[in-house]
Amino acid sequence: MADDPRYPFDYNKYRAEQERDTKEYRERASPYLANHPDLPERQRLLIEGGSIEPGLTKEQINIMIGSIIYEKKPTTEYGADEVWIYKLRFKHYLYFKNDILIKEKRTLQTIFGEEEL
């Protein structure tokens, strides 16, 4: 269907990109998990699943999201001292205090401006 202009989405290309991203993620996460056998079970499960939630460290999140961060800046919003901003389908804001994630915020750009999800 990718050759049909009415259906520009190429599922095979999408699957190949997903498989590549999953492989790259596992190559980053596996050594970290092996070198940190004392991680709390909750953190281990989050890292294995690629899920982000407050309580994770900058190092752990960097392993999960790789090099897609496009902005890091100081902030006092939500009591944080730094925010990382990156964009996938939505714009993600990760707020840290003392290198620990304290809040994640996702926003979507609409005709009315940026709206929190």
Buried (B, 14 or more C-beta within 10 A) or exposed (E): EEEEEEEEEEEEEEEEEEEEEEEEBEEBBEEBBEEEEEBEEEBBEBBEEBEBEEEBBBEBBBBBBEEEBEEBEEBEEEEBEBBBBBEEEBBBBBBBBEEBBBBBBEBEEEEEEEEEE
